[in-house]
Amino acid sequence: MKGSTGRCVIAVGSLTFAMKGQRLLGDQFVASSVVRLHPSRTKRGCAYGIELDCADVRKAVDLLSGNGIRYSEVIPADGESI
């Protein structure tokens, strides 16, 4: 990830996965929120994401992957690709 400052979004395939991911991250003291994405912002057209501090992305994707929550990509909250 470019630097580890600012806000990033982990794009997921559904609102259900986004909510499960947010709950999982909260259980591990990673602050996050569920956001709706315009499908054109991601390569796979994901419409939901989990927004969090970019500094927490590595921990977050490890937690999500380890708990069966698939994600497509990580994008900065401003919309550029990382």
Secondary structure, 3 states (H helix, E strand, C coil): CCCCCCEEEEEECCHHHHHHHHHHHHHCCCCEEEEECCHHHCCCCCCEEEEEEHHHHHHHHHHHHHCCCCEEEEEECCCCCC
